[in-house]
Amino acid sequence: MAKKKEQVEHLLIPEHVKLNEKEKKALLEKYNIEVKDLPKILSTDSAISHLDVEEKDVIKIIRKSSTAGTSTFYRGVINE
């Protein structure tokens, strides 16, 4: 049985979450964009190694902020 990779927990690495297809579609429609229009993140990035990502997936990054509480960013996965 394959061992599931653990989420990276480090003070300097914000939470990374893979959007499901419904969430991804809603995000892209809301902003009238395609995945290629988002900032990029490599599929080999150690921060998302536990997420089982594929090219064109969308990653939601949730950063803690002292002024806003949390800030949310999105990245499109690429396989370079």
Distance bins in CASP14 RR format, pairs under 12 A and 6 or more apart:
PFRMAT RR
TARGET T0000
AUTHOR 0000-0000-0000
RMODE 2
METHOD distances of the structure
MODEL  1
2 52 0 0 0 0 0 1 0 0 0 0 0
3 50 0 0 0 0 0 1 0 0 0 0 0
4 49 0 0 0 0 0 1 0 0 0 0 0
4 50 1 0 0 1 0 0 0 0 0 0 0
4 51 0 0 0 0 0 1 0 0 0 0 0
4 52 0 0 0 0 1 0 0 0 0 0 0
5 46 0 0 0 0 0 1 0 0 0 0 0
5 47 0 0 0 0 0 1 0 0 0 0 0
5 48 0 0 0 0 0 1 0 0 0 0 0
5 49 1 0 1 0 0 0 0 0 0 0 0
5 50 1 1 0 0 0 0 0 0 0 0 0
5 51 0 0 0 0 1 0 0 0 0 0 0
5 52 0 0 0 0 1 0 0 0 0 0 0
5 53 0 0 0 0 0 1 0 0 0 0 0
6 46 0 0 0 0 0 1 0 0 0 0 0
6 49 0 0 0 0 1 0 0 0 0 0 0
6 50 1 0 0 1 0 0 0 0 0 0 0
6 51 0 0 0 0 0 1 0 0 0 0 0
7 13 0 0 0 0 1 0 0 0 0 0 0
7 14 0 0 0 0 0 1 0 0 0 0 0
7 15 0 0 0 0 1 0 0 0 0 0 0
7 16 0 0 0 0 1 0 0 0 0 0 0
7 17 0 0 0 0 1 0 0 0 0 0 0
7 18 0 0 0 0 0 1 0 0 0 0 0
7 46 0 0 0 0 0 1 0 0 0 0 0
7 47 0 0 0 0 1 0 0 0 0 0 0
7 48 0 0 0 0 1 0 0 0 0 0 0
7 49 0 0 0 0 1 0 0 0 0 0 0
7 50 1 0 1 0 0 0 0 0 0 0 0
7 51 0 0 0 0 1 0 0 0 0 0 0
7 52 0 0 0 0 0 1 0 0 0 0 0
8 14 0 0 0 0 1 0 0 0 0 0 0
8 15 0 0 0 0 1 0 0 0 0 0 0
8 16 1 0 0 1 0 0 0 0 0 0 0
8 45 0 0 0 0 1 0 0 0 0 0 0
8 46 1 0 0 1 0 0 0 0 0 0 0
8 47 1 0 1 0 0 0 0 0 0 0 0
8 48 0 0 0 0 1 0 0 0 0 0 0
8 49 1 0 0 1 0 0 0 0 0 0 0
8 50 1 0 0 1 0 0 0 0 0 0 0
8 51 0 0 0 0 1 0 0 0 0 0 0
9 15 0 0 0 0 1 0 0 0 0 0 0
9 16 0 0 0 0 0 1 0 0 0 0 0
9 47 0 0 0 0 0 1 0 0 0 0 0
9 50 0 0 0 0 0 1 0 0 0 0 0
10 16 0 0 0 0 0 1 0 0 0 0 0
10 46 0 0 0 0 1 0 0 0 0 0 0
10 47 0 0 0 0 1 0 0 0 0 0 0
11 64 0 0 0 0 1 0 0 0 0 0 0
12 47 0 0 0 0 0 1 0 0 0 0 0
12 63 0 0 0 0 0 1 0 0 0 0 0
12 64 0 0 0 0 0 1 0 0 0 0 0
13 45 0 0 0 0 0 1 0 0 0 0 0
13 46 0 0 0 0 1 0 0 0 0 0 0
13 47 1 0 1 0 0 0 0 0 0 0 0
13 48 0 0 0 0 0 1 0 0 0 0 0
13 49 0 0 0 0 0 1 0 0 0 0 0
13 50 0 0 0 0 0 1 0 0 0 0 0
13 61 0 0 0 0 1 0 0 0 0 0 0
13 62 0 0 0 0 0 1 0 0 0 0 0
13 63 0 0 0 0 1 0 0 0 0 0 0
13 64 0 0 0 0 0 1 0 0 0 0 0
14 47 0 0 0 0 1 0 0 0 0 0 0
14 48 0 0 0 0 0 1 0 0 0 0 0
14 59 0 0 0 0 0 1 0 0 0 0 0
14 60 0 0 0 0 0 1 0 0 0 0 0
14 61 1 0 1 0 0 0 0 0 0 0 0
14 62 1 0 1 0 0 0 0 0 0 0 0
14 63 1 0 1 0 0 0 0 0 0 0 0
14 64 1 0 0 1 0 0 0 0 0 0 0
14 65 0 0 0 0 1 0 0 0 0 0 0
14 70 0 0 0 0 1 0 0 0 0 0 0
14 71 0 0 0 0 1 0 0 0 0 0 0
14 72 0 0 0 0 1 0 0 0 0 0 0
14 73 0 0 0 0 1 0 0 0 0 0 0
14 75 0 0 0 0 0 1 0 0 0 0 0
15 47 0 0 0 0 1 0 0 0 0 0 0
15 48 0 0 0 0 0 1 0 0 0 0 0
15 50 0 0 0 0 0 1 0 0 0 0 0
15 51 0 0 0 0 0 1 0 0 0 0 0
15 59 0 0 0 0 0 1 0 0 0 0 0
15 60 0 0 0 0 1 0 0 0 0 0 0
15 61 1 0 0 1 0 0 0 0 0 0 0
15 62 1 0 1 0 0 0 0 0 0 0 0
15 63 0 0 0 0 1 0 0 0 0 0 0
15 64 0 0 0 0 1 0 0 0 0 0 0
15 70 0 0 0 0 1 0 0 0 0 0 0
15 71 0 0 0 0 0 1 0 0 0 0 0
15 72 0 0 0 0 1 0 0 0 0 0 0
15 73 0 0 0 0 0 1 0 0 0 0 0
16 41 0 0 0 0 1 0 0 0 0 0 0
16 45 0 0 0 0 1 0 0 0 0 0 0
16 46 0 0 0 0 0 1 0 0 0 0 0
16 47 1 0 1 0 0 0 0 0 0 0 0
16 48 1 0 1 0 0 0 0 0 0 0 0
16 49 0 0 0 0 1 0 0 0 0 0 0
16 50 0 0 0 0 1 0 0 0 0 0 0
16 51 1 0 0 1 0 0 0 0 0 0 0
16 53 0 0 0 0 1 0 0 0 0 0 0
16 57 0 0 0 0 0 1 0 0 0 0 0
16 58 0 0 0 0 0 1 0 0 0 0 0
16 59 1 0 1 0 0 0 0 0 0 0 0
16 60 1 0 0 1 0 0 0 0 0 0 0
16 61 1 0 1 0 0 0 0 0 0 0 0
16 62 0 0 0 0 1 0 0 0 0 0 0
16 63 0 0 0 0 0 1 0 0 0 0 0
16 72 0 0 0 0 0 1 0 0 0 0 0
16 73 0 0 0 0 1 0 0 0 0 0 0
16 74 0 0 0 0 0 1 0 0 0 0 0
16 75 0 0 0 0 1 0 0 0 0 0 0
16 76 0 0 0 0 0 1 0 0 0 0 0
16 77 0 0 0 0 0 1 0 0 0 0 0
17 23 0 0 0 0 1 0 0 0 0 0 0
17 24 0 0 0 0 0 1 0 0 0 0 0
17 47 0 0 0 0 0 1 0 0 0 0 0
17 48 0 0 0 0 1 0 0 0 0 0 0
17 50 0 0 0 0 0 1 0 0 0 0 0
17 51 1 0 0 1 0 0 0 0 0 0 0
17 53 0 0 0 0 0 1 0 0 0 0 0
17 57 0 0 0 0 0 1 0 0 0 0 0
17 58 0 0 0 0 1 0 0 0 0 0 0
17 59 1 0 0 1 0 0 0 0 0 0 0
17 60 1 0 1 0 0 0 0 0 0 0 0
17 61 1 0 0 1 0 0 0 0 0 0 0
17 62 1 0 0 1 0 0 0 0 0 0 0
17 72 0 0 0 0 1 0 0 0 0 0 0
17 73 0 0 0 0 0 1 0 0 0 0 0
17 74 0 0 0 0 0 1 0 0 0 0 0
17 75 0 0 0 0 0 1 0 0 0 0 0
18 24 0 0 0 0 1 0 0 0 0 0 0
18 41 0 0 0 0 0 1 0 0 0 0 0
18 43 0 0 0 0 0 1 0 0 0 0 0
18 47 0 0 0 0 0 1 0 0 0 0 0
18 48 1 0 0 1 0 0 0 0 0 0 0
18 49 0 0 0 0 0 1 0 0 0 0 0
18 50 0 0 0 0 1 0 0 0 0 0 0
18 51 1 0 1 0 0 0 0 0 0 0 0
18 52 1 0 0 1 0 0 0 0 0 0 0
18 53 1 0 1 0 0 0 0 0 0 0 0
18 54 0 0 0 0 1 0 0 0 0 0 0
18 56 0 0 0 0 0 1 0 0 0 0 0
18 57 1 0 1 0 0 0 0 0 0 0 0
18 58 1 0 0 1 0 0 0 0 0 0 0
18 59 1 0 1 0 0 0 0 0 0 0 0
18 60 1 0 0 1 0 0 0 0 0 0 0
18 61 0 0 0 0 0 1 0 0 0 0 0
18 74 0 0 0 0 0 1 0 0 0 0 0
18 75 0 0 0 0 0 1 0 0 0 0 0
18 76 0 0 0 0 0 1 0 0 0 0 0
18 77 0 0 0 0 1 0 0 0 0 0 0
19 25 0 0 0 0 1 0 0 0 0 0 0
19 26 0 0 0 0 1 0 0 0 0 0 0
19 27 1 0 0 1 0 0 0 0 0 0 0
19 28 0 0 0 0 1 0 0 0 0 0 0
19 35 0 0 0 0 0 1 0 0 0 0 0
19 38 0 0 0 0 0 1 0 0 0 0 0
19 48 0 0 0 0 0 1 0 0 0 0 0
19 51 0 0 0 0 0 1 0 0 0 0 0
19 53 0 0 0 0 0 1 0 0 0 0 0
19 56 0 0 0 0 0 1 0 0 0 0 0
19 57 1 0 0 1 0 0 0 0 0 0 0
19 58 1 0 1 0 0 0 0 0 0 0 0
19 59 1 0 0 1 0 0 0 0 0 0 0
19 60 1 0 1 0 0 0 0 0 0 0 0
19 61 0 0 0 0 0 1 0 0 0 0 0
19 72 0 0 0 0 0 1 0 0 0 0 0
19 74 1 0 0 1 0 0 0 0 0 0 0
19 75 0 0 0 0 0 1 0 0 0 0 0
19 76 0 0 0 0 1 0 0 0 0 0 0
19 77 0 0 0 0 0 1 0 0 0 0 0
20 26 0 0 0 0 1 0 0 0 0 0 0
20 27 0 0 0 0 0 1 0 0 0 0 0
20 51 0 0 0 0 0 1 0 0 0 0 0
20 57 0 0 0 0 1 0 0 0 0 0 0
20 58 0 0 0 0 1 0 0 0 0 0 0
20 59 0 0 0 0 0 1 0 0 0 0 0
20 60 0 0 0 0 0 1 0 0 0 0 0
21 27 0 0 0 0 0 1 0 0 0 0 0
21 28 0 0 0 0 0 1 0 0 0 0 0
21 35 0 0 0 0 0 1 0 0 0 0 0
21 54 0 0 0 0 0 1 0 0 0 0 0
21 56 0 0 0 0 0 1 0 0 0 0 0
21 57 0 0 0 0 1 0 0 0 0 0 0
21 58 0 0 0 0 1 0 0 0 0 0 0
22 28 0 0 0 0 0 1 0 0 0 0 0
22 29 0 0 0 0 0 1 0 0 0 0 0
22 58 0 0 0 0 0 1 0 0 0 0 0
23 29 0 0 0 0 0 1 0 0 0 0 0
23 30 0 0 0 0 0 1 0 0 0 0 0
23 57 0 0 0 0 0 1 0 0 0 0 0
23 58 1 0 0 1 0 0 0 0 0 0 0
23 59 0 0 0 0 0 1 0 0 0 0 0
23 60 1 0 0 1 0 0 0 0 0 0 0
23 72 0 0 0 0 0 1 0 0 0 0 0
23 74 0 0 0 0 0 1 0 0 0 0 0
24 30 0 0 0 0 0 1 0 0 0 0 0
24 31 0 0 0 0 0 1 0 0 0 0 0
24 33 0 0 0 0 0 1 0 0 0 0 0
24 34 0 0 0 0 0 1 0 0 0 0 0
24 35 1 0 0 1 0 0 0 0 0 0 0
24 38 0 0 0 0 0 1 0 0 0 0 0
24 53 0 0 0 0 0 1 0 0 0 0 0
24 54 0 0 0 0 0 1 0 0 0 0 0
24 56 0 0 0 0 1 0 0 0 0 0 0
24 57 1 0 0 1 0 0 0 0 0 0 0
24 58 1 0 1 0 0 0 0 0 0 0 0
24 59 0 0 0 0 0 1 0 0 0 0 0
24 60 0 0 0 0 1 0 0 0 0 0 0
24 74 0 0 0 0 1 0 0 0 0 0 0
24 75 0 0 0 0 0 1 0 0 0 0 0
24 76 0 0 0 0 1 0 0 0 0 0 0
24 77 0 0 0 0 0 1 0 0 0 0 0
25 31 0 0 0 0 0 1 0 0 0 0 0
25 33 0 0 0 0 0 1 0 0 0 0 0
25 34 0 0 0 0 0 1 0 0 0 0 0
25 35 0 0 0 0 0 1 0 0 0 0 0
25 58 0 0 0 0 1 0 0 0 0 0 0
26 33 0 0 0 0 0 1 0 0 0 0 0
26 58 0 0 0 0 0 1 0 0 0 0 0
26 60 0 0 0 0 0 1 0 0 0 0 0
26 74 0 0 0 0 0 1 0 0 0 0 0
27 33 0 0 0 0 1 0 0 0 0 0 0
27 34 0 0 0 0 0 1 0 0 0 0 0
27 35 0 0 0 0 1 0 0 0 0 0 0
27 37 0 0 0 0 0 1 0 0 0 0 0
27 38 0 0 0 0 1 0 0 0 0 0 0
27 57 0 0 0 0 0 1 0 0 0 0 0
27 58 1 0 0 1 0 0 0 0 0 0 0
27 59 0 0 0 0 0 1 0 0 0 0 0
27 60 0 0 0 0 1 0 0 0 0 0 0
27 72 0 0 0 0 0 1 0 0 0 0 0
27 73 0 0 0 0 0 1 0 0 0 0 0
27 74 1 0 0 1 0 0 0 0 0 0 0
27 75 0 0 0 0 0 1 0 0 0 0 0
27 76 0 0 0 0 0 1 0 0 0 0 0
28 34 1 0 0 1 0 0 0 0 0 0 0
28 35 1 0 0 1 0 0 0 0 0 0 0
28 36 0 0 0 0 0 1 0 0 0 0 0
28 37 0 0 0 0 1 0 0 0 0 0 0
28 38 0 0 0 0 1 0 0 0 0 0 0
28 56 0 0 0 0 0 1 0 0 0 0 0
28 58 1 0 0 1 0 0 0 0 0 0 0
28 74 0 0 0 0 1 0 0 0 0 0 0
28 76 0 0 0 0 0 1 0 0 0 0 0
30 74 0 0 0 0 0 1 0 0 0 0 0
31 37 0 0 0 0 1 0 0 0 0 0 0
31 38 0 0 0 0 1 0 0 0 0 0 0
31 58 0 0 0 0 0 1 0 0 0 0 0
31 74 0 0 0 0 1 0 0 0 0 0 0
33 39 0 0 0 0 0 1 0 0 0 0 0
33 58 0 0 0 0 0 1 0 0 0 0 0
33 74 0 0 0 0 1 0 0 0 0 0 0
33 76 0 0 0 0 0 1 0 0 0 0 0
34 56 0 0 0 0 1 0 0 0 0 0 0
34 58 0 0 0 0 0 1 0 0 0 0 0
34 76 0 0 0 0 1 0 0 0 0 0 0
35 41 0 0 0 0 0 1 0 0 0 0 0
35 53 0 0 0 0 0 1 0 0 0 0 0
35 54 0 0 0 0 0 1 0 0 0 0 0
35 55 0 0 0 0 1 0 0 0 0 0 0
35 56 1 0 1 0 0 0 0 0 0 0 0
35 57 1 0 0 1 0 0 0 0 0 0 0
35 58 1 0 0 1 0 0 0 0 0 0 0
35 59 0 0 0 0 0 1 0 0 0 0 0
35 74 0 0 0 0 1 0 0 0 0 0 0
35 75 0 0 0 0 1 0 0 0 0 0 0
35 76 1 0 1 0 0 0 0 0 0 0 0
35 77 0 0 0 0 1 0 0 0 0 0 0
35 78 0 0 0 0 1 0 0 0 0 0 0
36 55 0 0 0 0 0 1 0 0 0 0 0
36 56 0 0 0 0 1 0 0 0 0 0 0
36 58 0 0 0 0 0 1 0 0 0 0 0
36 75 0 0 0 0 0 1 0 0 0 0 0
36 76 0 0 0 0 1 0 0 0 0 0 0
36 77 0 0 0 0 0 1 0 0 0 0 0
36 78 0 0 0 0 1 0 0 0 0 0 0
37 56 0 0 0 0 0 1 0 0 0 0 0
37 58 0 0 0 0 0 1 0 0 0 0 0
37 74 0 0 0 0 0 1 0 0 0 0 0
37 75 0 0 0 0 0 1 0 0 0 0 0
37 76 0 0 0 0 1 0 0 0 0 0 0
38 56 0 0 0 0 0 1 0 0 0 0 0
38 57 0 0 0 0 0 1 0 0 0 0 0
38 58 1 0 0 1 0 0 0 0 0 0 0
38 59 0 0 0 0 1 0 0 0 0 0 0
38 60 0 0 0 0 0 1 0 0 0 0 0
38 61 0 0 0 0 0 1 0 0 0 0 0
38 73 0 0 0 0 1 0 0 0 0 0 0
38 74 1 0 1 0 0 0 0 0 0 0 0
38 75 1 0 1 0 0 0 0 0 0 0 0
38 76 1 0 1 0 0 0 0 0 0 0 0
38 77 0 0 0 0 1 0 0 0 0 0 0
38 78 0 0 0 0 1 0 0 0 0 0 0
39 58 0 0 0 0 0 1 0 0 0 0 0
39 59 0 0 0 0 1 0 0 0 0 0 0
39 61 0 0 0 0 1 0 0 0 0 0 0
39 73 1 0 0 1 0 0 0 0 0 0 0
39 74 1 0 0 1 0 0 0 0 0 0 0
39 75 1 0 1 0 0 0 0 0 0 0 0
39 76 1 0 0 1 0 0 0 0 0 0 0
39 77 0 0 0 0 0 1 0 0 0 0 0
39 78 0 0 0 0 0 1 0 0 0 0 0
40 48 0 0 0 0 0 1 0 0 0 0 0
40 55 0 0 0 0 0 1 0 0 0 0 0
40 56 0 0 0 0 0 1 0 0 0 0 0
40 57 0 0 0 0 0 1 0 0 0 0 0
40 58 0 0 0 0 0 1 0 0 0 0 0
40 59 0 0 0 0 0 1 0 0 0 0 0
40 74 0 0 0 0 0 1 0 0 0 0 0
40 75 1 0 0 1 0 0 0 0 0 0 0
40 76 1 0 1 0 0 0 0 0 0 0 0
40 77 1 0 0 1 0 0 0 0 0 0 0
40 78 1 0 1 0 0 0 0 0 0 0 0
40 79 0 0 0 0 0 1 0 0 0 0 0
40 80 0 0 0 0 1 0 0 0 0 0 0
41 47 1 0 0 1 0 0 0 0 0 0 0
41 48 1 0 0 1 0 0 0 0 0 0 0
41 49 0 0 0 0 0 1 0 0 0 0 0
41 51 0 0 0 0 0 1 0 0 0 0 0
41 53 0 0 0 0 1 0 0 0 0 0 0
41 55 0 0 0 0 0 1 0 0 0 0 0
41 56 0 0 0 0 0 1 0 0 0 0 0
41 57 0 0 0 0 1 0 0 0 0 0 0
41 58 0 0 0 0 1 0 0 0 0 0 0
41 59 1 0 1 0 0 0 0 0 0 0 0
41 60 0 0 0 0 0 1 0 0 0 0 0
41 61 0 0 0 0 1 0 0 0 0 0 0
41 73 0 0 0 0 1 0 0 0 0 0 0
41 74 0 0 0 0 1 0 0 0 0 0 0
41 75 1 1 0 0 0 0 0 0 0 0 0
41 76 1 0 1 0 0 0 0 0 0 0 0
41 77 1 0 1 0 0 0 0 0 0 0 0
41 78 1 0 0 1 0 0 0 0 0 0 0
41 79 0 0 0 0 0 1 0 0 0 0 0
41 80 0 0 0 0 0 1 0 0 0 0 0
42 48 0 0 0 0 1 0 0 0 0 0 0
42 49 0 0 0 0 0 1 0 0 0 0 0
42 53 0 0 0 0 1 0 0 0 0 0 0
42 55 0 0 0 0 0 1 0 0 0 0 0
42 57 0 0 0 0 0 1 0 0 0 0 0
42 59 0 0 0 0 0 1 0 0 0 0 0
42 75 0 0 0 0 1 0 0 0 0 0 0
42 76 0 0 0 0 1 0 0 0 0 0 0
42 77 1 0 0 1 0 0 0 0 0 0 0
42 78 1 0 0 1 0 0 0 0 0 0 0
42 79 1 0 0 1 0 0 0 0 0 0 0
42 80 1 0 0 1 0 0 0 0 0 0 0
43 49 0 0 0 0 1 0 0 0 0 0 0
43 51 0 0 0 0 1 0 0 0 0 0 0
43 52 0 0 0 0 1 0 0 0 0 0 0
43 53 1 0 1 0 0 0 0 0 0 0 0
43 54 1 0 0 1 0 0 0 0 0 0 0
43 55 1 0 0 1 0 0 0 0 0 0 0
43 56 0 0 0 0 0 1 0 0 0 0 0
43 57 0 0 0 0 1 0 0 0 0 0 0
43 59 0 0 0 0 1 0 0 0 0 0 0
43 75 0 0 0 0 0 1 0 0 0 0 0
43 76 0 0 0 0 1 0 0 0 0 0 0
43 77 1 0 1 0 0 0 0 0 0 0 0
43 78 1 0 0 1 0 0 0 0 0 0 0
43 79 1 0 1 0 0 0 0 0 0 0 0
43 80 0 0 0 0 1 0 0 0 0 0 0
44 51 0 0 0 0 0 1 0 0 0 0 0
44 53 0 0 0 0 1 0 0 0 0 0 0
44 55 0 0 0 0 0 1 0 0 0 0 0
44 77 0 0 0 0 1 0 0 0 0 0 0
44 78 0 0 0 0 1 0 0 0 0 0 0
44 79 0 0 0 0 1 0 0 0 0 0 0
44 80 0 0 0 0 1 0 0 0 0 0 0
45 51 0 0 0 0 1 0 0 0 0 0 0
45 53 0 0 0 0 1 0 0 0 0 0 0
45 57 0 0 0 0 0 1 0 0 0 0 0
45 59 0 0 0 0 1 0 0 0 0 0 0
45 61 0 0 0 0 0 1 0 0 0 0 0
45 75 0 0 0 0 1 0 0 0 0 0 0
45 76 0 0 0 0 0 1 0 0 0 0 0
45 77 0 0 0 0 1 0 0 0 0 0 0
45 78 0 0 0 0 1 0 0 0 0 0 0
45 79 0 0 0 0 0 1 0 0 0 0 0
45 80 0 0 0 0 0 1 0 0 0 0 0
47 53 0 0 0 0 0 1 0 0 0 0 0
47 59 0 0 0 0 1 0 0 0 0 0 0
47 61 0 0 0 0 1 0 0 0 0 0 0
47 62 0 0 0 0 0 1 0 0 0 0 0
47 63 0 0 0 0 0 1 0 0 0 0 0
47 75 0 0 0 0 1 0 0 0 0 0 0
47 77 0 0 0 0 0 1 0 0 0 0 0
48 54 0 0 0 0 0 1 0 0 0 0 0
48 57 0 0 0 0 1 0 0 0 0 0 0
48 58 0 0 0 0 0 1 0 0 0 0 0
48 59 1 0 1 0 0 0 0 0 0 0 0
48 60 0 0 0 0 0 1 0 0 0 0 0
48 61 0 0 0 0 1 0 0 0 0 0 0
48 75 0 0 0 0 1 0 0 0 0 0 0
48 76 0 0 0 0 0 1 0 0 0 0 0
48 77 1 0 0 1 0 0 0 0 0 0 0
48 78 0 0 0 0 0 1 0 0 0 0 0
49 59 0 0 0 0 0 1 0 0 0 0 0
49 77 0 0 0 0 0 1 0 0 0 0 0
50 59 0 0 0 0 0 1 0 0 0 0 0
51 57 1 0 0 1 0 0 0 0 0 0 0
51 58 0 0 0 0 0 1 0 0 0 0 0
51 59 1 0 0 1 0 0 0 0 0 0 0
51 60 0 0 0 0 0 1 0 0 0 0 0
51 61 0 0 0 0 0 1 0 0 0 0 0
51 75 0 0 0 0 0 1 0 0 0 0 0
51 77 0 0 0 0 1 0 0 0 0 0 0
52 59 0 0 0 0 0 1 0 0 0 0 0
52 77 0 0 0 0 0 1 0 0 0 0 0
53 59 1 0 0 1 0 0 0 0 0 0 0
53 75 0 0 0 0 0 1 0 0 0 0 0
53 76 0 0 0 0 1 0 0 0 0 0 0
53 77 1 0 1 0 0 0 0 0 0 0 0
53 78 0 0 0 0 0 1 0 0 0 0 0
53 79 0 0 0 0 1 0 0 0 0 0 0
54 76 0 0 0 0 0 1 0 0 0 0 0
54 77 1 0 0 1 0 0 0 0 0 0 0
54 78 0 0 0 0 0 1 0 0 0 0 0
54 79 0 0 0 0 1 0 0 0 0 0 0
55 76 0 0 0 0 1 0 0 0 0 0 0
55 77 1 0 1 0 0 0 0 0 0 0 0
55 78 1 0 0 1 0 0 0 0 0 0 0
55 79 1 0 1 0 0 0 0 0 0 0 0
55 80 0 0 0 0 1 0 0 0 0 0 0
56 75 0 0 0 0 0 1 0 0 0 0 0
56 76 1 0 0 1 0 0 0 0 0 0 0
56 77 1 0 0 1 0 0 0 0 0 0 0
56 78 0 0 0 0 1 0 0 0 0 0 0
56 79 0 0 0 0 1 0 0 0 0 0 0
57 74 0 0 0 0 0 1 0 0 0 0 0
57 75 0 0 0 0 1 0 0 0 0 0 0
57 76 1 0 0 1 0 0 0 0 0 0 0
57 77 1 0 1 0 0 0 0 0 0 0 0
57 78 0 0 0 0 1 0 0 0 0 0 0
57 79 0 0 0 0 0 1 0 0 0 0 0
58 72 0 0 0 0 0 1 0 0 0 0 0
58 73 0 0 0 0 0 1 0 0 0 0 0
58 74 1 0 1 0 0 0 0 0 0 0 0
58 75 1 0 0 1 0 0 0 0 0 0 0
58 76 1 0 1 0 0 0 0 0 0 0 0
58 77 1 0 0 1 0 0 0 0 0 0 0
58 78 0 0 0 0 0 1 0 0 0 0 0
59 72 0 0 0 0 0 1 0 0 0 0 0
59 73 0 0 0 0 1 0 0 0 0 0 0
59 74 1 0 0 1 0 0 0 0 0 0 0
59 75 1 0 1 0 0 0 0 0 0 0 0
59 76 1 0 0 1 0 0 0 0 0 0 0
59 77 1 0 0 1 0 0 0 0 0 0 0
59 78 0 0 0 0 0 1 0 0 0 0 0
60 70 0 0 0 0 0 1 0 0 0 0 0
60 71 0 0 0 0 0 1 0 0 0 0 0
60 72 1 0 0 1 0 0 0 0 0 0 0
60 73 1 0 0 1 0 0 0 0 0 0 0
60 74 1 0 1 0 0 0 0 0 0 0 0
60 75 0 0 0 0 1 0 0 0 0 0 0
60 76 0 0 0 0 0 1 0 0 0 0 0
60 77 0 0 0 0 0 1 0 0 0 0 0
61 70 0 0 0 0 0 1 0 0 0 0 0
61 71 0 0 0 0 1 0 0 0 0 0 0
61 72 1 0 0 1 0 0 0 0 0 0 0
61 73 1 0 1 0 0 0 0 0 0 0 0
61 74 1 0 0 1 0 0 0 0 0 0 0
61 75 1 0 0 1 0 0 0 0 0 0 0
61 76 0 0 0 0 0 1 0 0 0 0 0
62 68 0 0 0 0 0 1 0 0 0 0 0
62 69 0 0 0 0 0 1 0 0 0 0 0
62 70 1 0 1 0 0 0 0 0 0 0 0
62 71 1 0 0 1 0 0 0 0 0 0 0
62 72 1 0 1 0 0 0 0 0 0 0 0
62 73 0 0 0 0 1 0 0 0 0 0 0
62 74 0 0 0 0 0 1 0 0 0 0 0
63 69 0 0 0 0 1 0 0 0 0 0 0
63 70 1 0 0 1 0 0 0 0 0 0 0
63 71 1 0 1 0 0 0 0 0 0 0 0
63 72 1 0 0 1 0 0 0 0 0 0 0
63 73 1 0 0 1 0 0 0 0 0 0 0
64 70 1 0 0 1 0 0 0 0 0 0 0
64 71 0 0 0 0 1 0 0 0 0 0 0
64 72 0 0 0 0 0 1 0 0 0 0 0
65 71 1 0 1 0 0 0 0 0 0 0 0
65 72 0 0 0 0 0 1 0 0 0 0 0
65 73 0 0 0 0 0 1 0 0 0 0 0
END
